[in-house]
Every structure is written in C-alpha cells, then in structure tokens.
Amino acid sequence: MPADFVVGRTYSRRRDIHGPFGGQRQSGIVTPSNSSIVFLFTGRGARHGYSDEWSADGTFRYFGEGQKGDMTLTKGNKAIASHAPDGKDLLLFEMLGGGQVRFRGAFNCAGYSFEDGKDQSGHLRKAIVFHLVPVVEPATEVEPALLPPKNVSLNELRDKAMAAAGPARESKREGSNRTYRLRSEAVRQYVLARANGNCESCDCDAPFDTTAGTPYLEPHHIRRLTDGGPDDPRFMGAVCPNCHREIHHGKNGQKRNSELQARVASKESK
C-alpha cells in the first residue's frame, strides 16, 4: 500500500500526511506537488453540500470540490479524473475530528457524473460526483484476463487499449463500474498479448497456464504504487508473480521497476 498506510488505521492528518507529503491543509482534495499521491478526505462535508456514499454497484460516490456555484473539472477535480494517466494513486481517508483521519484504502476513478445539488448557500448547482472503485491489491488479484477475440492483431489490441486508457470520463450515475471493468480489460488484454507468454521483467516463461489455457502473468503499473484500472499501456508491464512481488516489496524494487520501464519503452518504440 502506498506510503505504508494501513486500511482501518487512524492517522494524524497534520503529522502523517501533510508533514511528509505537504499539500493543501484545508482542502478535501490534496495534491502534493512532489508526490505521486492524490489524497481524498470524506466525512465532514455535508454543510458544504457534499454527500459521499457507497453505491449498490460497489463504487464510492465522492463529491468533487467547489463550495459555491457549479463545480468544474479543474484543479483537484481534474486531478481525480486524470490520476491514472498522470501516474498518481488515489488514497481515501475518513475525517474523524480533532485532526484525526482513518484510512479507507486506495481507489481508482471509474468515471464521474454531473448531478443536481445544493451548494454551501443552499442554491441549486451542478455537482461533480466521482465514481471510485476500490483497488484490489496485487497479492489477491489472480483473475486472468479474458481471451481476446480470435484473429485480432496485436496492433488492433493496442489501438483498443490506447482508446480505453486516459482520464476518467463522464458516465451515468449507475453503470460506471461495468464500463471501468471493460476499459481495464482492454488494457490488460493488450499488455498480456504484448508479453507473449514471457515476463517483461526477467524474460522467463510464465510460471503456469491459467484455466483458460493462457500464460499467467500479472499487469503492473510502473508509475503507480497500486495496480488496477485503465492506464497508458506504455507505462504497464506484464510480469511474473515473483518479479511483481519484488518490484513492490523487494529492496531492489525501484531498480527493477526502472528496468521494466526501459524494456516496455523499447517494445513500444518499435
């Protein structure tokens, strides 16, 4: 987990977040300039017209920033929507009072919707509501990618992956989770097909075949500390479980990650 935050544990916002990372001390969306993390805070915004909540499809509805008037996709709101292509992780904290916050986990932005609501002054306005999907940690992500359609070339898979990558997009209030999964799958299919059964970190064969008969490799986000969700395939690698764990947890992890990026860049330049 990024920065060693533990889900469910309580932290001091001032000491444990702003102390080491910096960023806006009063904002609900914190974007430190020298960090690959966007910090989100929830739980005490009702008086400003924010009403964060879980949806039936498993996404967390997070209201964007802007206390008066219509919200716009700028500043912190833009940072949420563009976190994946910008190579940044979204970490969600619940505010408890007294400067204490509880870590709720890492999330990916599946999309956002413009919805009617009231601002701080009680006036009607358009609010941006982000649909956030909890990140599944690499250690538990064992689901193989779906098989791509037959007779689809690697170039065609890449085109679909690049179209699926990029910032989150406007979507309906319900159903963004499914759209997010489809986008993510398009990227995964291409990255795994590009590897052609060999770990893009160590060049070894995949350790085993999946039940679908495909070589088992795990997609890794090179610029982000968490894996999952659509991203630019030029910054993703398909790696064996051993290399994946070493990159995330080994003492030479940063070096291995840099080497993987060079390998992927070489492939993508051809």
N, C-alpha and C positions, 0 to 999 in steps of 0.2 A: 504494500500500500504506500502511496506517495508520502514522503516525509515521515514515515513511521507512525502515522495516525492510526489508532485502533478504533474500529466501529464500536459505538456504545460508550466509549470513554469520554470523560469530561475534561475540558481544557480551558485555560485562561486565554481569552481572545487576545488580550494585550501582550502577554508574555510568550505564548506558544505559537501565535500566528503572526501578529504584527512585529513582534520582536525579531524573529529570524527572517521574515519574508518582506516586511514593510506593507505598503498598500494603504488604501483609504480606510481610516479608522472608524468612520461613522456610516459607511455605505453598506448596503445589503449585498452588493456585488463588489468584490475586492479583486483588483487586477494589478498585482505587484509587477513593477517594470522589469525586474531581473529574475523572474521565476516562470516556470512552465506550468504554473497552477493558477486557476481562477477559483477563488473562494466564494461560496454562496452561503448566505445566512437566512434562516427561516424561523418563524415562530412568534414574532412580535410586531407584525406589520399591519394588523387589522385596522388600526386607526388611520393608516395611510391608504386604505382601500385595497390591501393585498390579502388574499385568502388562499394560501398554499394548501394543497391537499393531495391525497392519493386518489388515483382513478381506478376504475374496475379492471382496466387492462394492464395494471401493474406499473403504470407510469406515474411520476410525481409531477403535479401541476405547480409550476413555480412562476409567480408573477414577476415580471421584469421591474426595472427601476423607473422612477418618474412619479413624483407625488402629486403633481398638478397637470391637468391637460392630457391630451392623448400621448401615449408612450410611443417612442420612435426606436427603430432598430439602430441605435448609436451607442457609443461608449460601452458601459457594462453589458447592455443588452446585446450589442454586436459581439462582444467577447464571448458570450454564452453560445450564440448561434454559430460562431466561427471557431470554436475551441478545437475541434478535431483537425481541420486543415492548418490551424495555427500551431499545432503540436502541443496543445495545453490540456491539462486534466481539470475536470470539474469536481470539486470537493464540497459536499454539503454539510453544514453544521446547523444544529438547532440552538437558538438562543434561550438560555435558562434564567437570565437575570444576574445582576451583580458581576457582569463581565465574564460569566462562565458560559461555555458552549459545549454541546455534545456532538461528537462526530457521527454523522449518519451514513457516510460512505462516499464512494466515487460514483459519478453518474456520467452518462453520455446524453447529449441533446438529440432527441429523435425528430424534433420539429417544433413549431410554435403556431399559435393562433391569435388572432385579434378578436377580443371579446368585449362586450359592453360591460361597463362597471362604473363605479363612482371613485372620484379622486379624493384627496385629503379634505377638500372643501365640500364634499358631497355632490359635486357636479358630475353629470354623466360624461364619460370619456371612453376611448378605445384603449384597452389594456392589452399588453403582450403577455401571453401565458406560454411558458416553455414546457414542453413535454419531455421529462427527464427519465431515462431508463437506467436502473442500477447496473453497474459494471460487474460482470462475472469474473472473479479472479482467475488467472491462468491455471492455477493448480486444480481448479474444478471444471475447467472448460474442455471437455473431451468430446464434444459433439462434432463429428466430421462434417465437412462441407457437403452440400448436395452435389450430385453429379451434374456437370453442365450438359446442355443438350448435345446430342450427337452431331458430328460434322460442323461444329463451331470452332473456328480457328483461334489461336492464341491472340491474334490481333483483334478479333471480334470480342473476345472476353475482356481484353484490355480496354477497348472502347466503352464497353458497358460498365466496367469498373470505374473508369475516369468520370463517366456521366453520373455514377452513383455517389462518387466522392464529393468532397466540398462542404460548404457550410450547410447547416440545417435549413430546412425550407418551411414555408408556411403550409400548414396542413389542417385538416379538420380536428375538432376538439377530441373526437374519438377516432381511433384507427391509425394514429401516427406510429404506434408501436409496431404494427404489421409492416408499414411502409419502411420503417427503420430496419427491420429484420431483412427485408428484401434487398435494400441498398447494401447492407452489411454483407449479405450472402454473395452479391455480385462481386464485391471487392475480394472476399475470401476465395471465391472460385478462381479468379484470375491469378492471385498471388500463389495459390497452391498449384495451379496449372503451370505457371512460370517456373516453379521449382522442379517440376517433372520428376518427383519422387526422391529428390536429394535435398538434404538440409542446406539451406543457403548460407549457413554459418560455417559448418565443418565439412561440407561436401559429402558426408556419409549418407548411405541409403536410409530411407525412413525405417524406423525400428520394427514396424509391423504394418499389415494391411488392415483397414477398417472392415466392418461387417459388410460394407458396400463394395469391398474389393479395391479400394483406393489406398495409396500410401498415406500413412498417418503422419502429418506434420502440423505444427501449430502456427497460426498467423501471429506475428509480433509487431507491435507499433514501435518503431525505432525512436521517434522523438518524444513519445509519451511514456509515462511510468505505468500506466494501466493499459490493458489490451481490451479490445471490444469496440464494435461500431465502425461505421464507414470512415475511411481515411484515404489520403492520397497513396496509391499503391507504390509510388516512388519512395515512400518512407515506411514501407512494410516489408517484412521478410517472412518466409515460411521456414520454420526451424524445427529441429527435433526437440523432444521434451527435455533432454539433458542440456542442450545449448540454451533453451529457453529459460530454464531454472538458473543456469549460471549467469546469464545476462541480467536477470532480475535480482539474484541473491549472491552471486559469487564475487570474490574480491577483485577479479579481473573483468567484472561485468561491463564496466564502461568501455574498456578496451575492445571487448568482444562486440559490443553494440556498435562502436565506431567502425570496426572492420566489416560488420554486416552491412552497414550503410554504404560503404565503398563497394562492396560486392553487388548490392542491389542497384546502385547508381551505374555501375559498369553494364549490367544487363539492360537497364532501361535506356541507355545511351545508344544501343545497337539498333 
